[in-house]
């Protein structure tokens, strides 16, 4: 099954609520903020994924 995505990688913001896990936001990787991410680890993962 083919699914269209605006980019090959996506970022999903998830929160643990009183009702369980909920998706708060779904973005393509180009429009997502870094917030508290480990940027060097993020860059390494992107390099591994896309060479």
C-alpha distance matrix in Angstrom:
0.0 3.8 6.5 10.0 12.8 16.4 16.8 15.2 17.2 17.8 20.7 20.9 24.4 25.0 28.3 29.9 31.5 33.7 30.8 28.6 26.0 24.9 22.7 25.3 23.5 20.2 20.8 19.7 21.9 24.1 25.4 26.0 29.5 30.7 32.8 34.0 31.6 33.0 32.5 33.4 30.8 28.2 29.1 29.1 25.5 24.4 26.4 25.0 21.4 22.0 25.3
3.8 0.0 3.8 6.6 9.6 12.9 13.5 12.3 14.7 15.5 18.8 19.4 23.1 24.2 27.7 29.7 31.4 33.9 31.2 29.0 26.1 24.6 21.9 24.1 21.9 18.3 18.4 16.8 19.2 21.0 22.5 23.4 27.0 28.5 30.8 32.3 29.8 31.3 30.5 31.4 29.2 26.3 27.0 27.3 23.9 22.2 24.3 23.3 19.6 19.8 23.2
6.5 3.8 0.0 3.8 6.5 10.1 11.1 10.6 12.4 12.6 15.7 16.2 19.8 21.0 24.5 26.8 28.4 31.0 28.4 26.4 23.4 21.5 18.6 20.6 18.2 14.7 14.8 13.6 16.3 18.2 19.2 20.2 23.8 25.5 27.7 29.3 27.1 28.9 28.2 29.5 27.4 24.2 25.2 25.9 22.5 20.8 23.3 22.7 18.9 19.2 22.8
10.0 6.6 3.8 0.0 3.8 6.8 8.6 9.2 11.4 11.6 14.9 15.9 19.4 21.2 24.8 27.4 29.0 31.9 29.5 27.6 24.4 22.2 18.9 20.2 17.3 13.7 13.0 11.5 14.4 15.6 16.6 18.2 21.9 23.9 26.3 28.4 26.3 28.2 27.0 28.5 26.8 23.4 24.0 25.2 22.1 19.9 22.4 22.5 18.7 18.4 22.1
12.8 9.6 6.5 3.8 0.0 3.8 5.3 6.6 8.2 8.2 11.5 13.0 16.4 18.7 22.3 25.3 27.1 30.2 28.2 26.1 22.7 20.5 16.9 17.8 14.7 10.9 9.6 7.7 10.6 11.9 13.0 14.5 18.2 20.2 22.7 24.8 22.7 24.6 23.4 25.0 23.5 20.0 20.7 22.1 19.2 16.9 19.7 20.0 16.4 16.1 19.9
16.4 12.9 10.1 6.8 3.8 0.0 3.8 7.1 8.5 8.6 11.6 13.7 16.8 19.7 23.2 26.4 28.2 31.5 29.9 27.9 24.4 21.9 18.2 18.3 14.7 11.3 8.8 6.3 9.0 9.2 10.4 12.6 16.4 18.7 21.4 23.9 21.9 23.9 22.2 24.0 23.1 19.4 19.6 21.6 19.1 16.3 19.0 20.1 16.7 15.9 19.5
16.8 13.5 11.1 8.6 5.3 3.8 0.0 3.8 5.5 7.1 10.4 13.3 16.6 19.5 23.2 26.3 28.6 32.0 30.5 28.2 24.5 22.5 18.8 19.1 15.6 12.1 9.3 5.9 7.1 7.9 10.3 11.9 15.4 17.1 20.2 22.3 19.9 21.4 19.5 20.9 19.9 16.3 16.3 18.1 15.6 12.7 15.3 16.3 13.0 12.1 15.7
15.2 12.3 10.6 9.2 6.6 7.1 3.8 0.0 3.8 6.9 10.5 13.3 16.9 19.4 23.2 26.1 28.6 32.0 30.4 27.7 24.1 22.6 19.1 20.0 16.9 13.2 11.2 8.0 8.3 10.2 12.8 13.6 16.9 17.8 20.9 22.4 19.5 20.6 19.0 19.9 18.4 15.1 15.2 16.2 13.4 10.8 13.3 13.6 10.0 9.6 13.4
17.2 14.7 12.4 11.4 8.2 8.5 5.5 3.8 0.0 3.8 7.0 10.1 13.5 16.2 19.9 22.8 25.5 29.0 27.7 24.9 21.1 19.8 16.5 17.2 14.3 10.9 9.0 6.2 5.7 8.7 11.0 10.8 13.8 14.5 17.4 18.7 15.9 17.2 15.9 17.2 15.4 12.1 12.8 14.1 11.0 9.0 12.2 12.6 9.3 10.0 13.6
17.8 15.5 12.6 11.6 8.2 8.6 7.1 6.9 3.8 0.0 3.8 6.6 10.0 12.8 16.5 19.5 22.0 25.5 24.3 21.7 17.9 16.3 12.9 13.4 10.5 7.2 5.8 4.4 5.0 8.5 9.5 8.7 11.9 13.0 15.3 16.9 14.7 16.7 15.9 17.9 16.1 12.6 14.2 15.9 12.9 11.4 15.0 15.4 12.5 13.5 17.1
20.7 18.8 15.7 14.9 11.5 11.6 10.4 10.5 7.0 3.8 0.0 3.8 6.6 9.7 13.2 16.4 19.0 22.7 21.8 19.2 15.5 13.9 10.6 10.8 8.1 5.9 5.3 6.0 5.8 9.3 9.1 6.9 9.4 10.3 12.1 13.6 11.8 14.4 14.1 16.6 14.9 11.6 13.9 15.8 13.1 12.3 16.1 16.7 14.3 15.8 19.1
20.9 19.4 16.2 15.9 13.0 13.7 13.3 13.3 10.1 6.6 3.8 0.0 3.8 6.2 9.9 13.1 15.5 19.1 18.1 15.6 11.8 10.2 6.9 7.6 5.9 4.6 6.5 8.7 9.4 12.6 11.6 9.2 11.2 12.2 12.9 14.2 13.0 16.0 16.5 19.2 17.1 14.2 17.1 18.7 15.8 15.6 19.4 19.6 17.3 19.1 22.4
24.4 23.1 19.8 19.4 16.4 16.8 16.6 16.9 13.5 10.0 6.6 3.8 0.0 3.8 6.9 10.4 12.7 16.5 16.1 13.8 10.3 8.6 6.0 5.4 5.0 6.4 8.5 11.3 11.7 14.4 12.6 9.7 10.6 11.4 10.9 12.2 12.1 15.4 16.5 19.5 17.7 15.2 18.4 20.2 17.7 17.9 21.7 22.0 20.2 22.1 25.1
25.0 24.2 21.0 21.2 18.7 19.7 19.5 19.4 16.2 12.8 9.7 6.2 3.8 0.0 3.8 6.9 9.4 13.1 12.6 10.1 6.6 5.6 4.6 5.5 7.2 9.0 11.8 14.7 15.2 18.1 16.4 13.5 14.1 14.5 13.4 14.0 14.1 17.3 19.0 21.8 19.6 17.6 21.0 22.4 19.7 20.4 24.1 24.0 22.2 24.5 27.5
28.3 27.7 24.5 24.8 22.3 23.2 23.2 23.2 19.9 16.5 13.2 9.9 6.9 3.8 0.0 3.8 6.1 9.8 10.2 8.2 5.6 5.4 6.6 6.6 9.6 12.1 15.0 18.1 18.5 21.2 19.1 16.1 16.1 16.3 14.4 14.6 15.6 18.8 20.9 23.8 21.8 20.2 23.7 25.1 22.7 23.7 27.3 27.2 25.7 28.1 30.9
29.9 29.7 26.8 27.4 25.3 26.4 26.3 26.1 22.8 19.5 16.4 13.1 10.4 6.9 3.8 0.0 3.8 7.0 7.8 5.5 4.5 6.4 9.1 9.9 13.1 15.5 18.6 21.5 21.9 24.7 22.9 19.8 19.6 19.5 17.4 17.0 18.0 20.9 23.4 26.1 23.8 22.6 26.3 27.3 24.9 26.2 29.8 29.3 27.9 30.6 33.4
31.5 31.4 28.4 29.0 27.1 28.2 28.6 28.6 25.5 22.0 19.0 15.5 12.7 9.4 6.1 3.8 0.0 3.8 5.2 5.0 6.0 6.9 10.2 10.6 14.2 17.1 20.3 23.6 24.4 27.0 24.7 21.9 21.8 22.1 19.8 19.8 21.1 24.2 26.6 29.5 27.3 26.0 29.6 30.8 28.4 29.6 33.2 32.8 31.3 33.8 36.7
33.7 33.9 31.0 31.9 30.2 31.5 32.0 32.0 29.0 25.5 22.7 19.1 16.5 13.1 9.8 7.0 3.8 0.0 3.8 5.6 8.4 9.8 13.4 14.0 17.7 20.5 23.9 27.2 28.1 30.7 28.4 25.7 25.5 25.8 23.4 23.2 24.6 27.6 30.2 32.9 30.7 29.5 33.2 34.3 31.8 33.1 36.7 36.1 34.6 37.3 40.1
30.8 31.2 28.4 29.5 28.2 29.9 30.5 30.4 27.7 24.3 21.8 18.1 16.1 12.6 10.2 7.8 5.2 3.8 0.0 3.8 7.0 8.1 11.9 13.3 16.9 19.2 22.9 26.1 27.4 30.1 28.0 25.5 25.9 26.4 24.5 24.6 25.6 28.5 30.9 33.6 31.1 29.7 33.3 34.3 31.5 32.6 36.2 35.5 33.7 36.3 39.3
28.6 29.0 26.4 27.6 26.1 27.9 28.2 27.7 24.9 21.7 19.2 15.6 13.8 10.1 8.2 5.5 5.0 5.6 3.8 0.0 3.8 6.4 10.1 12.2 15.5 17.4 21.0 23.9 24.9 27.9 26.2 23.5 24.0 24.2 22.4 22.2 22.8 25.6 28.0 30.5 27.9 26.6 30.2 30.9 28.1 29.4 32.9 32.0 30.3 33.1 36.0
26.0 26.1 23.4 24.4 22.7 24.4 24.5 24.1 21.1 17.9 15.5 11.8 10.3 6.6 5.6 4.5 6.0 8.4 7.0 3.8 0.0 3.8 6.9 9.3 12.3 14.0 17.4 20.2 21.2 24.3 22.6 19.9 20.6 20.9 19.5 19.4 19.7 22.5 24.7 27.2 24.6 23.1 26.7 27.5 24.6 25.8 29.3 28.6 26.7 29.4 32.4
24.9 24.6 21.5 22.2 20.5 21.9 22.5 22.6 19.8 16.3 13.9 10.2 8.6 5.6 5.4 6.4 6.9 9.8 8.1 6.4 3.8 0.0 3.8 6.1 9.2 11.2 14.8 18.0 19.4 22.1 20.2 17.9 18.9 19.8 18.6 19.3 19.6 22.8 24.5 27.3 25.0 23.0 26.3 27.6 24.7 25.3 29.0 28.6 26.5 28.8 32.0
22.7 21.9 18.6 18.9 16.9 18.2 18.8 19.1 16.5 12.9 10.6 6.9 6.0 4.6 6.6 9.1 10.2 13.4 11.9 10.1 6.9 3.8 0.0 3.8 5.8 7.4 11.1 14.2 15.9 18.5 16.6 14.6 16.0 17.3 16.7 17.9 17.9 21.2 22.4 25.2 23.1 20.6 23.8 25.3 22.3 22.5 26.3 26.1 23.8 25.8 29.1
25.3 24.1 20.6 20.2 17.8 18.3 19.1 20.0 17.2 13.4 10.8 7.6 5.4 5.5 6.6 9.9 10.6 14.0 13.3 12.2 9.3 6.1 3.8 0.0 3.8 7.1 10.2 13.8 15.3 17.4 14.9 12.8 13.8 15.5 14.5 16.3 16.9 20.5 21.5 24.7 23.1 20.5 23.5 25.5 22.9 22.8 26.6 27.0 24.8 26.5 29.8
23.5 21.9 18.2 17.3 14.7 14.7 15.6 16.9 14.3 10.5 8.1 5.9 5.0 7.2 9.6 13.1 14.2 17.7 16.9 15.5 12.3 9.2 5.8 3.8 0.0 3.8 6.6 10.2 11.9 13.8 11.3 9.7 11.5 13.7 13.5 15.9 15.9 19.4 19.8 23.0 21.6 18.6 21.2 23.5 21.0 20.3 24.1 24.8 22.4 23.7 27.1
20.2 18.3 14.7 13.7 10.9 11.3 12.1 13.2 10.9 7.2 5.9 4.6 6.4 9.0 12.1 15.5 17.1 20.5 19.2 17.4 14.0 11.2 7.4 7.1 3.8 0.0 3.8 7.1 9.4 11.6 9.9 8.9 11.7 13.9 14.7 17.0 16.2 19.4 19.3 22.2 20.6 17.3 19.6 21.7 18.9 17.9 21.7 22.2 19.6 20.7 24.2
20.8 18.4 14.8 13.0 9.6 8.8 9.3 11.2 9.0 5.8 5.3 6.5 8.5 11.8 15.0 18.6 20.3 23.9 22.9 21.0 17.4 14.8 11.1 10.2 6.6 3.8 0.0 3.7 6.2 7.9 6.4 6.2 9.6 12.2 13.9 16.5 15.4 18.3 17.5 20.4 19.3 15.7 17.4 19.8 17.4 15.8 19.4 20.5 17.8 18.4 21.8
19.7 16.8 13.6 11.5 7.7 6.3 5.9 8.0 6.2 4.4 6.0 8.7 11.3 14.7 18.1 21.5 23.6 27.2 26.1 23.9 20.2 18.0 14.2 13.8 10.2 7.1 3.7 0.0 3.8 5.5 5.9 6.8 10.5 12.7 15.2 17.7 15.9 18.2 16.8 19.2 18.2 14.5 15.5 17.9 15.5 13.3 16.6 17.9 15.1 15.1 18.6
21.9 19.2 16.3 14.4 10.6 9.0 7.1 8.3 5.7 5.0 5.8 9.4 11.7 15.2 18.5 21.9 24.4 28.1 27.4 24.9 21.2 19.4 15.9 15.3 11.9 9.4 6.2 3.8 0.0 3.8 5.6 5.5 8.6 10.0 13.1 15.3 13.1 15.0 13.3 15.5 14.8 11.0 11.8 14.4 12.4 10.1 13.5 15.2 12.9 12.9 16.1
24.1 21.0 18.2 15.6 11.9 9.2 7.9 10.2 8.7 8.5 9.3 12.6 14.4 18.1 21.2 24.7 27.0 30.7 30.1 27.9 24.3 22.1 18.5 17.4 13.8 11.6 7.9 5.5 3.8 0.0 3.8 5.8 8.7 10.8 14.0 16.7 14.9 16.7 14.4 16.6 16.8 13.0 13.0 16.1 14.8 11.9 14.8 17.1 15.1 14.3 17.1
25.4 22.5 19.2 16.6 13.0 10.4 10.3 12.8 11.0 9.5 9.1 11.6 12.6 16.4 19.1 22.9 24.7 28.4 28.0 26.2 22.6 20.2 16.6 14.9 11.3 9.9 6.4 5.9 5.6 3.8 0.0 3.8 6.8 9.9 12.5 15.7 14.7 17.2 15.3 18.2 18.4 14.7 15.3 18.6 17.2 14.9 18.0 20.2 18.2 17.8 20.7
26.0 23.4 20.2 18.2 14.5 12.6 11.9 13.6 10.8 8.7 6.9 9.2 9.7 13.5 16.1 19.8 21.9 25.7 25.5 23.5 19.9 17.9 14.6 12.8 9.7 8.9 6.2 6.8 5.5 5.8 3.8 0.0 3.8 6.7 9.0 12.1 11.2 14.0 12.7 15.9 15.8 12.3 13.7 16.9 15.5 13.9 17.3 19.2 17.5 17.8 20.6
29.5 27.0 23.8 21.9 18.2 16.4 15.4 16.9 13.8 11.9 9.4 11.2 10.6 14.1 16.1 19.6 21.8 25.5 25.9 24.0 20.6 18.9 16.0 13.8 11.5 11.7 9.6 10.5 8.6 8.7 6.8 3.8 0.0 3.8 5.8 9.2 9.0 12.0 10.8 14.5 14.8 11.8 13.4 16.8 16.0 14.9 18.1 20.2 19.2 19.7 22.0
30.7 28.5 25.5 23.9 20.2 18.7 17.1 17.8 14.5 13.0 10.3 12.2 11.4 14.5 16.3 19.5 22.1 25.8 26.4 24.2 20.9 19.8 17.3 15.5 13.7 13.9 12.2 12.7 10.0 10.8 9.9 6.7 3.8 0.0 3.8 6.1 5.5 8.3 7.4 11.2 11.6 9.1 11.1 14.3 13.9 13.6 16.5 18.5 18.1 19.0 20.8
32.8 30.8 27.7 26.3 22.7 21.4 20.2 20.9 17.4 15.3 12.1 12.9 10.9 13.4 14.4 17.4 19.8 23.4 24.5 22.4 19.5 18.6 16.7 14.5 13.5 14.7 13.9 15.2 13.1 14.0 12.5 9.0 5.8 3.8 0.0 3.8 5.7 9.1 9.6 13.3 13.6 11.8 14.3 17.1 16.7 16.9 19.9 21.5 21.2 22.5 24.3
34.0 32.3 29.3 28.4 24.8 23.9 22.3 22.4 18.7 16.9 13.6 14.2 12.2 14.0 14.6 17.0 19.8 23.2 24.6 22.2 19.4 19.3 17.9 16.3 15.9 17.0 16.5 17.7 15.3 16.7 15.7 12.1 9.2 6.1 3.8 0.0 3.8 6.7 8.5 11.9 11.8 11.1 13.9 16.1 15.9 17.0 19.7 21.0 21.1 22.8 24.4
31.6 29.8 27.1 26.3 22.7 21.9 19.9 19.5 15.9 14.7 11.8 13.0 12.1 14.1 15.6 18.0 21.1 24.6 25.6 22.8 19.7 19.6 17.9 16.9 15.9 16.2 15.4 15.9 13.1 14.9 14.7 11.2 9.0 5.5 5.7 3.8 0.0 3.8 5.6 8.8 8.3 7.3 10.4 12.4 12.1 13.3 16.0 17.2 17.4 19.2 20.7
33.0 31.3 28.9 28.2 24.6 23.9 21.4 20.6 17.2 16.7 14.4 16.0 15.4 17.3 18.8 20.9 24.2 27.6 28.5 25.6 22.5 22.8 21.2 20.5 19.4 19.4 18.3 18.2 15.0 16.7 17.2 14.0 12.0 8.3 9.1 6.7 3.8 0.0 3.8 5.8 5.4 6.2 8.8 10.1 10.8 12.5 14.5 15.6 16.6 18.5 19.3
32.5 30.5 28.2 27.0 23.4 22.2 19.5 19.0 15.9 15.9 14.1 16.5 16.5 19.0 20.9 23.4 26.6 30.2 30.9 28.0 24.7 24.5 22.4 21.5 19.8 19.3 17.5 16.8 13.3 14.4 15.3 12.7 10.8 7.4 9.6 8.5 5.6 3.8 0.0 3.8 5.4 4.9 6.1 8.5 9.8 10.5 12.2 14.2 15.2 16.4 17.0
33.4 31.4 29.5 28.5 25.0 24.0 20.9 19.9 17.2 17.9 16.6 19.2 19.5 21.8 23.8 26.1 29.5 32.9 33.6 30.5 27.2 27.3 25.2 24.7 23.0 22.2 20.4 19.2 15.5 16.6 18.2 15.9 14.5 11.2 13.3 11.9 8.8 5.8 3.8 0.0 3.8 5.4 5.1 6.1 8.7 10.0 10.5 12.3 14.2 15.4 15.3
30.8 29.2 27.4 26.8 23.5 23.1 19.9 18.4 15.4 16.1 14.9 17.1 17.7 19.6 21.8 23.8 27.3 30.7 31.1 27.9 24.6 25.0 23.1 23.1 21.6 20.6 19.3 18.2 14.8 16.8 18.4 15.8 14.8 11.6 13.6 11.8 8.3 5.4 5.4 3.8 0.0 3.8 5.5 5.1 6.2 8.7 9.9 10.5 12.3 14.3 14.6
28.2 26.3 24.2 23.4 20.0 19.4 16.3 15.1 12.1 12.6 11.6 14.2 15.2 17.6 20.2 22.6 26.0 29.5 29.7 26.6 23.1 23.0 20.6 20.5 18.6 17.3 15.7 14.5 11.0 13.0 14.7 12.3 11.8 9.1 11.8 11.1 7.3 6.2 4.9 5.4 3.8 0.0 3.8 5.4 5.2 6.3 8.7 10.0 10.6 12.3 13.4
29.1 27.0 25.2 24.0 20.7 19.6 16.3 15.2 12.8 14.2 13.9 17.1 18.4 21.0 23.7 26.3 29.6 33.2 33.3 30.2 26.7 26.3 23.8 23.5 21.2 19.6 17.4 15.5 11.8 13.0 15.3 13.7 13.4 11.1 14.3 13.9 10.4 8.8 6.1 5.1 5.5 3.8 0.0 3.8 5.4 5.1 6.2 8.6 9.9 10.5 11.0
29.1 27.3 25.9 25.2 22.1 21.6 18.1 16.2 14.1 15.9 15.8 18.7 20.2 22.4 25.1 27.3 30.8 34.3 34.3 30.9 27.5 27.6 25.3 25.5 23.5 21.7 19.8 17.9 14.4 16.1 18.6 16.9 16.8 14.3 17.1 16.1 12.4 10.1 8.5 6.1 5.1 5.4 3.8 0.0 3.8 5.5 5.1 6.1 8.6 10.0 9.7
25.5 23.9 22.5 22.1 19.2 19.1 15.6 13.4 11.0 12.9 13.1 15.8 17.7 19.7 22.7 24.9 28.4 31.8 31.5 28.1 24.6 24.7 22.3 22.9 21.0 18.9 17.4 15.5 12.4 14.8 17.2 15.5 16.0 13.9 16.7 15.9 12.1 10.8 9.8 8.7 6.2 5.2 5.4 3.8 0.0 3.8 5.4 5.1 6.1 8.6 9.5
24.4 22.2 20.8 19.9 16.9 16.3 12.7 10.8 9.0 11.4 12.3 15.6 17.9 20.4 23.7 26.2 29.6 33.1 32.6 29.4 25.8 25.3 22.5 22.8 20.3 17.9 15.8 13.3 10.1 11.9 14.9 13.9 14.9 13.6 16.9 17.0 13.3 12.5 10.5 10.0 8.7 6.3 5.1 5.5 3.8 0.0 3.8 5.4 5.1 6.0 7.7
26.4 24.3 23.3 22.4 19.7 19.0 15.3 13.3 12.2 15.0 16.1 19.4 21.7 24.1 27.3 29.8 33.2 36.7 36.2 32.9 29.3 29.0 26.3 26.6 24.1 21.7 19.4 16.6 13.5 14.8 18.0 17.3 18.1 16.5 19.9 19.7 16.0 14.5 12.2 10.5 9.9 8.7 6.2 5.1 5.4 3.8 0.0 3.8 5.5 5.3 4.9
25.0 23.3 22.7 22.5 20.0 20.1 16.3 13.6 12.6 15.4 16.7 19.6 22.0 24.0 27.2 29.3 32.8 36.1 35.5 32.0 28.6 28.6 26.1 27.0 24.8 22.2 20.5 17.9 15.2 17.1 20.2 19.2 20.2 18.5 21.5 21.0 17.2 15.6 14.2 12.3 10.5 10.0 8.6 6.1 5.1 5.4 3.8 0.0 3.8 5.7 5.3
21.4 19.6 18.9 18.7 16.4 16.7 13.0 10.0 9.3 12.5 14.3 17.3 20.2 22.2 25.7 27.9 31.3 34.6 33.7 30.3 26.7 26.5 23.8 24.8 22.4 19.6 17.8 15.1 12.9 15.1 18.2 17.5 19.2 18.1 21.2 21.1 17.4 16.6 15.2 14.2 12.3 10.6 9.9 8.6 6.1 5.1 5.5 3.8 0.0 3.8 6.0
22.0 19.8 19.2 18.4 16.1 15.9 12.1 9.6 10.0 13.5 15.8 19.1 22.1 24.5 28.1 30.6 33.8 37.3 36.3 33.1 29.4 28.8 25.8 26.5 23.7 20.7 18.4 15.1 12.9 14.3 17.8 17.8 19.7 19.0 22.5 22.8 19.2 18.5 16.4 15.4 14.3 12.3 10.5 10.0 8.6 6.0 5.3 5.7 3.8 0.0 3.8
25.3 23.2 22.8 22.1 19.9 19.5 15.7 13.4 13.6 17.1 19.1 22.4 25.1 27.5 30.9 33.4 36.7 40.1 39.3 36.0 32.4 32.0 29.1 29.8 27.1 24.2 21.8 18.6 16.1 17.1 20.7 20.6 22.0 20.8 24.3 24.4 20.7 19.3 17.0 15.3 14.6 13.4 11.0 9.7 9.5 7.7 4.9 5.3 6.0 3.8 0.0
